Structure formats: C-alpha cells, structure tokens
C-alpha cells in the first residue's frame, strides 16, 4: 500500500500525528481559545462556499503558478509561520524549509520558531519569508531585519493581531506556557511517545535560536520575560510606517480583518495584506477570516497582494480563498500534521496532497488557472457596504 493510499487526506495525517506527539504539544497545535467557536467558524464558513462544476470544458491542465512581487511561485500556497514547531515535532522547521524550497513555494519562519534565520535561510534557499513579532528595542528590531536580509528572507510578515496573549484554556490545562514544558507530567507525556523522543535525540531540545542573542543564551526561563518586556504586541501605525522605511522589500501586515485597516496599510505603503484571525487562537468572537476576505479585496483592489490563512483544510479550500480574492494561501497546522505523522517526508506529502486536491478541483470547475476561479462561485458573497439585490 502506497503512502497516498494510507494517508490520502489531511485528516489521516492529523490522526497519526496526534498519536505520535506528546499531548501537551498536540494541545498547543490544535487548540483555539475560549469555547473554540471561532475555530469551528473558520472551517464551517469555508465549507459554505459553493462553486460550479463544469461540463464539456475540454481537456484542461491547470497552471497553479502565481507571481508575487516579481517572483513566480509554483503553487498558490505556502507554509504559515508556526511558533515552537520544533517542540511539536523536533526538526519540523528543517523539514518544512527544505520541502518548500523543493516545491518553489513560500516558507514563513516564525520569530519564535525553534530555528534561526541563518540556518533556516540556507535550507529555504531563497524561498523564505520572515515573520516578525515587533521588538520594542529599535536596536533589536534593526538587527533582526539585518539578519533576515543577510540570509535570504525576501518578504517581511509582521504580525499585528496579538495585543495580549489569549487564554487558550486547553494549553493552560496541560501546563503549557511561553516556554517548553519541563514538569514531571510533561516528562511522562514525552516518554509515552517514542517516535517523538527519537526525533528529539536527532535534533536536540527546542531552542529559540532567533531570539537567543537578545535573551543572553538558551535560558528557557528568560524567554517569557524577554517576550513580555521586549516584544511590542500592540504596534502602532507609526511603528508600521517605520518598518516600511527600514525594510527594503515586500512588507505584509498579517492579522487584518477590516477593510478600513487594509486601506490604512496600503496608504502606508504596505505591499501585502494578511487576512487572518490567527487561526482562531486569539479572539473567540472574531469572524471567520474567509468572510472578511471579499470586502478587503474590494477595498484594496490591486494595490496590494492578499495573503490568506485561517481554517484551510485542503486544496479545495485554497480554491475557495483564491476565488474570493486571495493571491496566496498559507497553512500551518496541515504542514505540522505532515511532519509529525511521517517525519520529514510528511512535508512533501502535504505539498502533494494540496497540489493534487487543488488541481483536481480546478479541472472539475474547468479553471485553467487561479484567475478563472472567481467566475466559478455559485453565489458571490455580499461585499461590505453593498446592499443585496432585491
């Protein structure tokens, strides 16, 4: 039986991943916040979007490639930034960076990944984007940007939707905080996962390599203190303007849900709007990210690229987001499921599953490329500010 037969869908990978990683790591990856209604809302809102199949469309071989900021990507999806990826599965960042480079798709490295921009940049081979949690200290900020530039990270993605750490009750119940767990129950949890322990032995314990130069070394206890003291989770519009001046490349602001905020980003010279509710991990009353996408596309037009994440569970969902105005989609949980389920080959398997699913969906709809997808919507959603017909 082939890998495609054993794991034909992302759900199959998720189920195997859950059996292979410690429970506390699964709760970190899988949880939202509050009653997790926003988590369900993201997925359910995507499922409500219907698209017309085509008949008599002739033979179609869809071209999945897209061009952003002068660079051609082989597919309209990439790897979203995931903090503590090496805690969920040791070596995850290495596997994902390499897989993205092989597939010619974006890999977005989190500020709080378990790999630094130097080592990850070599593996991403020019296909990497760097995600920034905004430092308060101008010297730290400028040093981080310099390290990103020097190591081939071509796009800066600044996250602005974490004004305060959300409660994430499921993570609290398993004793997970801002640093890797070390208590007795966590150690017992690890011992129950021999494959995870074997990966840990190969790759070493998780460390925050990007931030260690500013923390003063691999002191995990100091990490939480540093984040609270030095990371500005509530950046101002002036801060975004300063980043625009400092970063001489495409700048994406991630965490936008309202058209007026997208408009203001564009006015500051931002190149990309990251439509996202942080994977429903921050605010349980937030609308589904996909429901916000059409109004933002209408507001910014073609003045900025739109990068979409939150709730995507396959290639058909990617097609839905592209049809509603996204230029590129990012997936986080799906790729971590792959490496946790199958090790490094799991990253390539997820790329293949998403690519095959998206290709199949486009052939079903008679779409030769992403630009054809908006015309396949059964009922285009209303755009904010417009009255429905009748």
RONUGU-942043 format. One line per 3 residues: number of its first residue (from 0); their letters; for each residue x, y, z of N, C-alpha, C, O. Coordinates in steps of 0.05 Angstrom, whole numbers. Example, Ala and Ser with C-alpha at 12.3 -4.5 7.8 and 13.67 -1.06 7.14 Angstrom:
# residues 2
0> as> 264,-114,156,246,-90,156,264,-66,156,285,-66,169; 257,-45,142,273,-21,143,258,1,157,268,23,161
***
This chain:
# residues 390
0> xxx> 17,-24,0,0,0,0,18,25,0,36,27,16; 12,44,-18,28,68,-20,21,88,2,1,85,16; 38,108,5,33,129,24,7,144,17,-8,152,35
3> xxx> 2,148,-9,-22,162,-17,-47,145,-9,-67,157,-3; -44,119,-10,-67,102,-2,-71,102,28,-94,102,38; -49,102,43,-51,101,72,-60,128,84,-74,130,104
6> xxx> -50,150,71,-56,177,81,-66,195,58,-52,213,50; -90,189,49,-100,204,26,-110,232,32,-114,248,13; -113,239,57,-123,265,64,-109,276,89,-95,262,103
9> xxx> -112,302,93,-100,315,116,-111,304,142,-96,303,162; -136,296,143,-147,284,167,-132,259,176,-129,254,199; -123,243,156,-108,219,162,-81,226,175,-73,212,194
12> xxx> -69,247,165,-44,256,177,-48,267,205,-32,262,223; -69,282,209,-75,293,235,-79,271,256,-70,273,278; -94,250,248,-99,228,266,-73,214,274,-69,207,298
15> xxx> -55,209,255,-30,196,262,-12,215,278,1,206,297; -12,240,271,4,260,286,-4,260,315,13,262,333; -30,259,320,-39,261,348,-29,237,364,-25,240,388
18> xxx> -26,214,352,-16,191,366,14,191,371,24,176,387; 29,209,356,58,208,357,71,231,372,94,229,380; 56,252,377,68,275,392,56,276,420,34,267,425
21> xxx> 71,287,439,61,289,467,35,305,468,30,322,451; 19,298,487,-8,310,489,-6,341,492,-22,355,481; 14,350,508,16,379,512,23,393,485,13,415,480
24> xxx> 39,380,468,46,391,442,22,391,423,17,410,408; 5,370,425,-19,369,409,-38,391,417,-50,405,400; -41,396,443,-59,417,452,-49,444,443,-65,462,436
27> xxx> -23,448,442,-13,474,432,-19,477,403,-28,499,394; -16,456,387,-21,458,358,-51,460,351,-59,476,334; -67,444,365,-94,440,356,-114,461,368,-136,465,357
30> xxx> -106,474,390,-126,490,405,-131,517,392,-114,528,378; -154,528,399,-160,556,394,-160,570,420,-141,567,436; -181,586,425,-183,599,451,-213,600,458,-230,597,441
33> xxx> -218,605,484,-246,606,493,-261,580,488,-250,558,492; -285,582,479,-301,558,473,-295,546,445,-307,527,437; -276,558,432,-266,550,405,-288,551,384,-288,535,365
36> xxx> -306,570,387,-326,573,366,-314,585,341,-322,579,319; -294,604,344,-281,615,321,-266,594,305,-264,595,281; -255,575,320,-240,553,306,-260,538,288,-253,533,265
39> xxx> -283,532,298,-303,518,281,-314,537,260,-319,528,237; -317,562,267,-328,582,248,-311,584,223,-321,586,201; -284,584,227,-266,586,204,-271,563,184,-273,568,160
42> xxx> -273,539,195,-276,515,178,-304,515,165,-306,510,141; -324,520,181,-351,518,171,-357,540,150,-372,535,131; -346,564,154,-351,585,134,-339,578,107,-351,584,86
45> xxx> -316,565,107,-304,556,82,-322,535,68,-325,535,44; -333,517,84,-349,495,73,-375,506,60,-387,492,43; -384,529,69,-409,540,58,-405,552,30,-425,558,16
48> xxx> -380,556,22,-375,569,-4,-377,547,-26,-361,528,-26; -396,550,-43,-401,530,-64,-391,541,-91,-391,565,-96; -383,523,-108,-371,530,-134,-383,512,-156,-389,488,-151
51> xxx> -386,523,-180,-399,508,-201,-379,488,-214,-357,497,-221; -387,463,-217,-371,445,-234,-376,452,-263,-397,464,-270; -358,444,-281,-361,450,-309,-366,424,-325,-358,402,-316
54> xxx> -380,426,-347,-383,404,-366,-373,413,-393,-375,436,-400; -364,394,-409,-356,399,-437,-335,421,-438,-335,437,-457; -317,422,-418,-297,443,-418,-272,435,-434,-253,451,-436
57> xxx> -271,410,-444,-248,401,-458,-225,393,-439,-229,393,-415; -203,387,-451,-180,378,-435,-167,402,-422,-159,421,-435; -163,400,-395,-151,422,-380,-127,412,-364,-130,392,-350
60> xxx> -105,426,-365,-82,421,-348,-76,446,-333,-61,463,-343; -88,450,-310,-86,476,-296,-57,484,-290,-41,467,-282; -52,509,-292,-27,521,-284,-31,533,-257,-46,553,-254
63> xxx> -18,522,-236,-22,531,-209,-5,555,-201,-8,566,-180; 14,562,-218,34,582,-210,21,610,-207,2,617,-220; 34,626,-189,26,653,-185,51,670,-182,72,660,-175
66> xxx> 49,696,-189,72,714,-187,66,735,-167,46,749,-169; 83,738,-147,80,758,-126,106,774,-125,128,763,-122; 104,801,-128,127,819,-125,150,810,-142,173,811,-134
69> xxx> 143,802,-167,164,796,-186,175,768,-184,193,761,-200; 165,752,-166,175,724,-163,152,704,-170,130,708,-161; 159,684,-185,140,664,-192,141,640,-173,162,628,-169
72> xxx> 118,635,-160,116,612,-142,101,590,-157,82,595,-171; 110,565,-153,99,543,-168,70,537,-161,54,527,-177; 62,544,-137,34,539,-127,25,563,-110,41,577,-99
75> xxx> -1,566,-108,-12,590,-94,-16,584,-64,-34,594,-52; 2,569,-52,1,564,-24,29,560,-13,48,553,-28; 32,564,13,58,561,26,54,553,55,32,548,64
78> xxx> 77,553,70,77,544,97,75,568,116,91,586,115; 54,569,132,49,591,150,69,590,173,80,569,180; 74,613,186,92,613,209,79,598,233,56,603,240
81> xxx> 94,580,245,85,565,268,106,568,290,129,559,287; 99,580,312,117,582,334,121,555,348,103,538,349; 145,550,359,151,526,373,147,501,356,140,479,366
84> xxx> 152,503,330,149,480,312,166,457,321,158,434,319; 191,462,330,208,441,339,201,428,365,211,407,372; 182,441,380,171,428,404,149,408,395,148,386,406
87> xxx> 133,416,376,111,399,367,124,374,354,116,351,360; 143,378,336,157,356,325,186,365,321,191,382,304; 205,353,335,233,361,332,243,360,304,240,339,290
90> xxx> 255,381,294,265,382,267,244,391,247,249,391,223; 220,400,256,199,407,238,207,430,220,202,429,196; 220,450,231,227,473,214,246,466,192,244,475,169
93> xxx> 265,448,198,284,439,177,269,425,154,273,431,131; 251,407,161,236,392,141,219,410,124,217,407,100; 206,430,137,187,447,123,202,466,104,194,472,82
96> xxx> 225,477,114,241,495,97,251,481,72,250,492,50; 261,457,76,271,441,53,248,434,34,252,436,9; 226,426,44,203,418,27,193,442,11,187,440,-13
99> xxx> 192,466,24,183,489,10,202,497,-13,194,504,-35; 228,495,-7,248,501,-28,246,481,-51,248,490,-75; 242,456,-46,239,436,-67,214,442,-84,214,438,-108
102> xxx> 193,452,-71,168,456,-85,166,484,-97,147,490,-112; 185,502,-91,184,530,-100,159,545,-90,145,558,-105; 155,542,-64,132,556,-51,143,570,-26,165,564,-17
105> xxx> 129,590,-15,139,605,8,140,588,34,123,571,39; 161,592,49,163,582,76,166,606,94,185,621,91; 148,609,113,148,632,131,159,624,158,146,608,172
108> xxx> 182,634,166,195,627,191,185,645,213,186,670,211; 174,634,235,165,649,258,188,660,274,209,648,276; 184,684,285,204,695,304,209,675,327,232,673,337
111> xxx> 189,660,335,192,642,358,193,612,348,184,594,362; 203,609,324,209,581,315,233,570,330,248,585,343; 237,545,327,260,532,340,283,529,320,298,509,320
114> xxx> 286,549,304,308,550,284,312,580,278,293,595,275; 337,588,275,343,616,270,343,622,240,343,604,224; 343,648,233,342,656,205,367,648,189,366,645,165
117> xxx> 389,644,204,414,637,190,412,608,179,415,604,155; 407,589,197,406,561,189,382,556,171,384,542,150; 359,567,178,334,563,162,337,576,135,327,565,115
120> xxx> 351,599,134,354,612,108,369,596,88,363,596,64; 389,581,98,405,564,80,387,542,68,389,534,45; 369,531,85,351,510,76,329,520,58,321,506,39
123> xxx> 318,544,64,296,555,48,306,563,20,289,565,2; 332,568,17,344,572,-9,330,595,-25,325,592,-49; 324,616,-11,313,640,-24,283,641,-26,271,660,-35
126> xxx> 269,619,-17,240,618,-18,227,626,9,203,623,12; 243,637,27,234,642,54,223,670,57,233,690,46; 202,672,74,192,698,85,196,697,115,196,676,127
129> xxx> 201,721,126,207,722,155,184,736,170,176,758,163; 173,722,190,151,733,206,163,747,230,180,735,244; 154,771,235,164,787,257,143,793,278,122,804,272
132> xxx> 150,786,303,135,798,326,151,823,333,175,821,339; 138,846,333,153,872,334,168,877,360,156,879,381; 195,879,358,210,885,382,206,915,390,204,932,372
135> xxx> 207,920,416,205,948,425,232,962,421,233,986,413; 254,948,426,280,960,425,288,964,395,289,945,380; 293,989,387,300,994,358,325,979,350,327,970,327
138> xxx> 344,975,368,369,961,360,363,931,355,374,920,336; 346,919,371,339,891,366,323,889,340,328,871,324; 305,907,336,289,907,311,307,908,287,304,893,268
141> xxx> 325,927,287,342,931,264,361,908,260,368,901,237; 370,896,282,388,872,280,373,848,268,383,834,251; 348,844,277,332,822,266,327,826,236,330,807,221
144> xxx> 321,850,228,317,855,200,342,851,184,342,841,161; 365,860,195,390,856,181,397,826,179,407,817,158; 392,810,200,397,782,198,379,769,177,387,751,162
147> xxx> 353,777,176,335,766,156,345,773,128,346,755,110; 352,798,123,361,806,96,386,790,88,388,781,66; 405,788,107,431,776,101,428,746,95,446,734,83
150> xxx> 406,734,103,403,705,100,381,697,80,371,675,81; 374,716,63,357,709,40,327,710,44,312,701,28; 318,722,67,289,724,72,279,748,56,285,771,63
153> xxx> 263,743,36,256,764,17,232,780,24,229,803,15; 214,769,40,189,782,47,187,784,78,193,764,92; 179,807,88,175,811,117,146,810,123,130,825,111
156> xxx> 138,792,142,110,790,150,108,798,179,118,783,197; 96,820,185,94,830,212,66,823,223,46,830,211; 65,809,246,40,801,258,31,823,277,45,832,295
159> xxx> 5,831,274,-6,853,289,-31,846,305,-43,864,317; -39,821,306,-64,814,318,-61,799,344,-78,783,352; -39,805,359,-35,792,385,-30,814,406,-8,816,416
162> xxx> -50,831,411,-46,853,430,-40,843,459,-28,856,475; -50,819,464,-45,806,490,-47,776,486,-61,767,468; -32,761,501,-34,732,499,-62,722,507,-72,728,528
165> xxx> -75,707,489,-102,698,495,-100,675,516,-79,665,521; -123,668,528,-123,649,550,-116,621,540,-102,606,554; -126,613,517,-121,586,506,-123,565,528,-103,553,536
168> xxx> -147,562,537,-153,545,560,-142,517,558,-132,506,578; -143,505,534,-133,478,531,-103,476,537,-94,457,549; -88,497,529,-60,497,535,-54,501,564,-36,489,575
171> xxx> -70,517,577,-67,521,606,-72,495,622,-58,489,641; -92,479,613,-98,455,627,-75,435,627,-73,418,645; -59,436,606,-36,417,605,-10,431,614,11,419,611
174> xxx> -13,455,625,10,468,637,30,480,618,54,482,624; 20,487,594,38,498,574,38,528,575,17,541,575; 62,540,577,65,569,578,82,578,555,83,566,534
177> xxx> 97,600,558,113,612,537,139,597,533,156,606,517; 144,576,547,169,562,544,164,532,544,144,523,555; 182,516,532,178,487,531,174,475,559,188,484,578
180> xxx> 156,457,563,149,446,589,171,427,599,184,413,584; 175,427,626,195,410,638,186,396,663,202,383,677; 160,398,669,150,386,694,148,356,692,150,345,670
183> xxx> 144,342,715,143,313,715,121,301,697,126,282,683; 97,314,697,76,303,680,83,306,650,75,290,633; 98,328,644,106,332,616,127,311,608,126,301,586
186> xxx> 145,305,626,165,285,620,153,258,616,161,243,598; 133,251,632,118,226,628,104,225,601,104,205,588; 92,248,594,79,251,568,98,245,545,92,232,526
189> xxx> 123,256,548,143,252,527,151,222,525,154,212,503; 154,210,548,162,181,549,142,163,535,149,141,526; 118,172,533,97,156,520,98,158,490,82,145,476
192> xxx> 116,175,480,117,180,451,145,174,441,161,192,437; 152,148,437,180,141,430,189,153,403,213,159,400; 171,155,383,180,167,358,187,196,361,206,206,349
195> xxx> 173,210,378,179,238,384,206,240,398,222,258,392; 210,222,417,235,222,432,259,216,414,281,228,417; 255,198,394,276,192,376,283,217,358,306,222,353
198> xxx> 262,231,350,267,256,335,281,276,352,298,291,343; 274,278,378,287,296,396,316,290,399,333,308,400; 322,264,401,350,256,403,366,264,378,390,271,380
201> xxx> 354,263,355,368,270,330,372,300,328,393,309,318; 353,316,336,353,344,330,360,362,355,365,385,352; 359,350,378,365,365,402,341,380,413,320,382,400
204> xxx> 343,389,438,320,401,451,313,428,438,331,441,427; 288,436,439,280,461,426,294,485,438,296,487,462; 302,503,420,315,528,429,304,550,411,298,546,388
207> xxx> 303,574,422,293,597,407,317,612,395,326,632,405; 327,600,373,352,610,362,351,638,352,371,653,353; 328,647,342,326,674,331,329,695,354,342,716,349
210> xxx> 319,689,377,319,708,399,341,704,419,346,722,436; 355,682,418,376,677,438,397,699,440,406,704,462; 406,711,418,426,732,421,417,755,438,433,770,450
213> xxx> 391,759,440,380,782,456,371,773,484,369,789,502; 366,747,487,359,736,513,384,732,530,383,735,554; 406,725,516,431,720,530,438,691,531,455,683,547
216> xxx> 427,675,513,433,647,511,408,630,513,386,640,512; 412,603,516,389,585,515,375,582,542,368,559,550; 370,604,555,357,603,581,327,604,576,316,625,571
219> xxx> 313,581,579,285,580,572,268,596,592,247,607,585; 277,598,617,262,614,636,262,644,629,243,658,634; 284,652,616,286,680,608,269,687,584,265,711,578
222> xxx> 260,667,569,246,672,544,220,687,550,214,707,537; 204,677,569,178,691,575,182,719,584,167,737,576; 203,723,600,209,750,610,216,769,587,207,792,585
225> xxx> 232,758,568,240,774,545,216,781,528,213,804,520; 198,762,523,175,767,506,158,789,519,148,806,505; 154,787,545,137,807,558,149,834,559,136,855,557
228> xxx> 176,835,561,190,861,564,197,874,537,195,898,534; 205,858,518,217,869,493,200,867,468,206,881,449; 179,850,468,163,847,444,138,864,446,122,861,465
231> xxx> 135,882,427,112,901,427,89,887,413,87,888,388; 71,875,428,48,861,415,26,880,407,6,871,395; 29,906,412,9,925,404,23,948,388,23,970,397
234> xxx> 34,941,365,48,962,350,28,983,340,5,978,336; 38,1007,337,22,1029,327,24,1032,297,41,1018,284; 8,1049,285,10,1054,257,38,1067,251,49,1063,230
237> xxx> 47,1083,270,74,1095,266,95,1073,265,115,1076,249; 92,1052,281,111,1030,280,112,1017,252,133,1011,242; 88,1013,241,86,1001,214,100,1020,194,114,1010,176
240> xxx> 96,1046,196,109,1065,179,140,1063,181,154,1065,161; 149,1059,206,178,1057,210,189,1031,197,210,1031,184; 174,1009,200,182,984,187,183,988,157,201,977,143
243> xxx> 164,1002,146,163,1007,117,189,1021,108,200,1015,87; 199,1040,124,223,1054,118,248,1036,121,267,1038,106; 247,1018,140,270,1001,147,273,977,128,295,968,122
246> xxx> 250,966,119,251,941,104,249,947,74,228,957,65; 270,942,59,271,948,31,263,924,15,279,912,0; 238,916,17,228,892,4,198,891,9,187,908,23
249> xxx> 185,870,-1,156,867,4,150,865,34,163,850,49; 130,881,43,122,881,71,93,873,73,75,885,59; 87,853,89,60,842,93,52,848,122,67,842,140
252> xxx> 28,859,126,17,862,153,-4,840,157,-24,839,143; 1,822,175,-15,798,180,-33,801,204,-24,809,226; -59,795,200,-78,797,222,-100,817,216,-112,828,235
255> xxx> -104,824,191,-124,844,183,-150,831,177,-152,811,162; -172,842,188,-199,832,183,-218,853,173,-240,846,163; -211,879,176,-230,900,168,-219,916,144,-195,921,143
258> xxx> -237,923,126,-228,937,102,-214,964,108,-195,971,95; -224,978,128,-212,1004,135,-183,1001,144,-166,1018,139; -177,979,158,-150,973,167,-132,966,143,-109,975,141
261> xxx> -144,951,124,-129,945,100,-122,970,84,-100,973,74; -142,988,82,-138,1013,68,-115,1029,81,-98,1040,67; -115,1029,107,-94,1045,121,-66,1033,116,-47,1047,113
264> xxx> -65,1006,116,-40,993,110,-30,1001,82,-6,1007,79; -47,1000,63,-39,1007,35,-30,1036,34,-10,1042,20; -43,1054,49,-35,1082,49,-7,1086,60,7,1105,53
267> xxx> 2,1067,78,29,1068,89,50,1055,71,74,1055,78; 41,1044,49,60,1032,30,64,1002,34,83,991,24; 46,989,50,48,960,54,42,946,28,24,954,13
270> xxx> 56,925,22,53,910,-3,34,887,-2,22,879,-22; 29,877,22,12,854,25,-6,856,50,3,865,71; -31,847,47,-50,846,69,-54,817,77,-63,801,61
273> xxx> -47,811,102,-50,784,112,-78,781,125,-81,788,148; -97,771,110,-124,767,121,-124,742,138,-121,720,128; -128,746,164,-124,723,183,-136,730,210,-135,754,218
276> xxx> -147,710,223,-155,714,251,-137,698,270,-145,688,291; -112,694,261,-92,680,276,-100,651,281,-94,639,302; -113,639,261,-121,611,264,-141,607,287,-142,585,299
279> xxx> -156,629,294,-176,628,316,-163,623,343,-176,612,361; -138,631,346,-124,626,371,-124,651,390,-113,649,412; -135,673,381,-133,698,396,-159,707,408,-160,715,431
282> xxx> -181,708,392,-206,721,400,-229,705,390,-234,703,366; -244,693,408,-265,673,400,-289,686,387,-305,672,375; -292,713,390,-314,726,377,-307,737,349,-324,750,336
285> xxx> -283,732,340,-275,742,314,-290,728,292,-297,704,294; -297,743,270,-310,730,248,-291,711,234,-267,712,237; -303,692,219,-286,675,202,-270,691,183,-280,710,171
288> xxx> -244,685,180,-227,701,163,-237,701,134,-235,722,121; -247,679,125,-257,678,97,-280,697,92,-283,707,70; -296,702,113,-319,720,110,-309,749,106,-324,766,96
291> xxx> -285,755,115,-274,782,114,-260,787,87,-255,810,80; -253,766,73,-236,768,50,-248,785,27,-234,802,17; -273,780,19,-283,795,-4,-283,825,0,-277,840,-19
294> xxx> -291,834,23,-292,863,28,-264,876,28,-261,898,18; -244,861,38,-217,871,37,-206,872,8,-193,891,1; -212,852,-7,-204,852,-35,-217,876,-50,-204,889,-66
297> xxx> -243,881,-44,-256,903,-57,-244,930,-49,-243,949,-65; -236,932,-23,-225,957,-13,-198,963,-25,-192,986,-32; -180,944,-27,-153,949,-36,-149,946,-65,-129,955,-76
300> xxx> -168,932,-79,-165,927,-107,-139,913,-113,-132,893,-100; -124,923,-132,-99,911,-140,-75,926,-128,-52,923,-137; -80,944,-109,-59,960,-97,-41,943,-78,-19,952,-72
303> xxx> -50,921,-69,-35,903,-52,-42,875,-57,-65,869,-65; -24,857,-51,-29,828,-53,-43,820,-27,-39,831,-6; -59,799,-29,-73,789,-6,-64,761,0,-65,743,-17
306> xxx> -54,757,25,-44,732,34,-65,722,55,-70,735,75; -76,698,50,-98,688,67,-89,664,84,-76,646,73; -98,663,109,-96,639,125,-119,638,144,-134,657,147
309> xxx> -122,615,157,-142,610,179,-164,592,168,-182,601,154; -163,567,176,-185,548,171,-181,531,147,-198,514,141; -160,535,131,-156,519,107,-150,490,113,-133,484,129
312> xxx> -165,472,100,-162,443,106,-159,427,80,-164,403,81; -150,439,59,-145,424,34,-144,442,10,-148,466,12; -138,429,-13,-136,444,-38,-162,458,-46,-161,479,-58
315> xxx> -184,445,-41,-210,458,-48,-214,483,-32,-224,503,-43; -206,483,-7,-208,508,9,-190,530,-2,-197,553,-3; -166,522,-12,-148,541,-25,-162,553,-49,-160,577,-54
318> xxx> -176,536,-65,-190,546,-88,-212,566,-80,-216,586,-93; -226,560,-58,-246,578,-48,-234,606,-41,-245,626,-48; -212,605,-27,-199,630,-19,-189,646,-43,-192,670,-44
321> xxx> -178,632,-62,-169,646,-87,-192,658,-102,-190,680,-113; -215,644,-102,-238,654,-116,-249,679,-103,-261,696,-116; -245,682,-77,-256,705,-63,-235,728,-61,-241,749,-49
324> xxx> -212,725,-73,-194,747,-75,-166,744,-64,-150,762,-67; -160,720,-53,-132,716,-43,-113,712,-66,-120,701,-87; -88,721,-63,-67,716,-82,-49,692,-74,-38,679,-91
327> xxx> -47,688,-48,-31,666,-37,-44,657,-11,-54,674,4; -43,631,-6,-54,620,19,-32,607,35,-13,596,24; -34,610,61,-14,597,79,-28,578,98,-50,583,107
330> xxx> -16,555,102,-27,534,120,-6,527,141,18,524,134; -13,526,166,5,519,188,0,492,199,18,474,197; -23,487,210,-29,461,223,-25,438,203,-13,418,210
333> xxx> -34,442,178,-33,420,159,-4,410,155,1,386,154; 15,429,153,42,420,148,55,408,173,71,389,171; 48,418,196,58,405,221,46,377,224,60,358,232
336> xxx> 21,373,217,9,346,217,27,327,200,32,305,208; 35,337,177,50,320,159,76,311,171,83,287,170; 92,330,182,119,322,192,116,306,218,132,288,223
339> xxx> 95,312,234,91,297,259,81,268,252,87,250,267; 67,265,231,57,238,223,78,221,210,80,197,216; 94,233,192,111,218,175,141,226,176,157,216,160
342> xxx> 148,244,194,175,255,194,179,274,170,159,284,159; 204,278,162,210,297,141,194,291,115,185,310,102; 191,266,107,175,261,82,146,271,83,134,276,63
345> xxx> 136,275,108,109,285,111,105,313,100,83,319,91; 126,329,100,123,356,89,118,355,59,101,369,49; 134,338,45,130,335,16,102,323,11,90,329,-10
348> xxx> 94,305,28,68,292,24,45,313,26,26,311,11; 47,331,44,26,352,47,26,370,22,5,376,11; 50,377,12,51,393,-13,37,378,-35,21,390,-50
351> xxx> 42,352,-37,29,336,-59,-1,334,-55,-16,337,-74; -10,329,-30,-39,328,-25,-53,354,-33,-73,353,-46; -41,376,-24,-54,402,-30,-53,408,-60,-73,417,-71
354> xxx> -31,402,-73,-29,407,-102,-48,389,-118,-62,399,-136; -49,364,-111,-67,345,-125,-97,353,-121,-113,353,-139; -103,360,-96,-131,368,-90,-139,393,-104,-161,395,-115
357> xxx> -121,413,-104,-126,438,-118,-128,433,-148,-146,444,-161; -110,418,-160,-111,412,-188,-137,398,-196,-150,405,-215; -145,378,-180,-170,363,-185,-194,382,-184,-211,381,-202
360> xxx> -195,400,-164,-217,418,-161,-218,437,-185,-240,443,-195; -195,446,-195,-195,465,-217,-204,451,-243,-219,463,-259; -196,426,-247,-206,411,-270,-236,407,-268,-250,410,-288
363> xxx> -246,400,-245,-275,397,-241,-290,422,-249,-312,421,-259; -277,445,-244,-291,471,-250,-283,482,-277,-294,503,-285; -266,469,-292,-258,479,-318,-241,504,-315,-243,522,-333
366> xxx> -225,506,-294,-209,530,-289,-180,524,-298,-168,506,-287; -170,540,-316,-142,535,-326,-121,548,-307,-98,540,-308; -130,566,-290,-111,579,-272,-126,593,-250,-151,595,-252
369> xxx> -112,603,-229,-126,616,-207,-144,640,-216,-164,645,-203; -136,654,-237,-152,676,-246,-180,669,-255,-198,686,-256; -184,643,-262,-211,634,-271,-230,628,-247,-254,626,-251
372> xxx> -219,626,-223,-235,615,-201,-258,634,-192,-279,624,-185; -254,661,-192,-277,677,-183,-303,673,-199,-325,675,-188; -300,666,-224,-324,661,-241,-338,635,-235,-359,629,-246
375> xxx> -326,618,-218,-338,592,-212,-354,592,-186,-366,572,-179; -355,615,-173,-371,617,-148,-401,614,-154,-411,627,-172; -415,598,-139,-444,595,-143,-458,621,-135,-476,630,-149
378> xxx> -451,632,-112,-463,657,-103,-442,674,-91,-435,671,-68; -431,693,-106,-410,710,-94,-421,724,-69,-443,734,-70; -406,724,-48,-416,735,-22,-419,766,-24,-404,778,-40
381> xxx> -437,777,-9,-440,806,-9,-415,820,1,-402,809,19; -409,843,-10,-387,859,-1,-396,880,17,-417,893,12; -382,885,39,-390,905,59,-395,932,45,-378,941,29
384> xxx> -417,944,51,-424,970,40,-443,968,16,-453,988,7; -447,943,6,-465,940,-16,-490,926,-7,-489,907,10; -514,935,-17,-539,922,-9,-544,898,-27,-539,900,-51
387> xxx> -554,876,-16,-560,853,-32,-583,859,-52,-599,876,-45; -584,846,-75,-605,852,-94,-632,845,-82,-635,827,-66; -652,859,-91,-680,854,-82,-686,868,-56,-708,865,-46
***
